[in-house]
């Protein structure tokens, strides 16, 4: 599922007040973290993740791993914080604009 620019803007506005649900440590993105992120996405649909330190390429690799492993879309990345979205098909929580 690809998000339209209007939907991204809407999700960014919703994510503004969210606190990070997943905090990555020194080991970075692992299978266990991806599994917990998948559970958080099932429950909330829109999740903020605070990435571990490192250079930009390392953070981008962590984001790619988490997004591909969970099937989520990257909504926004600012510094060490990324916002991910995945629609819960059984019980949708957020109504997206067209």
Secondary structure as GFF3:
##gff-version 3
##sequence-region A 1 98
A	DSSP	alpha_helix	5	15	.	.	.	ID=ss1
A	DSSP	beta_strand	22	23	.	.	.	ID=ss2
A	DSSP	alpha_helix	31	44	.	.	.	ID=ss3
A	DSSP	beta_strand	46	50	.	.	.	ID=ss4
A	DSSP	alpha_helix	56	70	.	.	.	ID=ss5
A	DSSP	beta_strand	73	78	.	.	.	ID=ss6
A	DSSP	beta_strand	81	85	.	.	.	ID=ss7
###
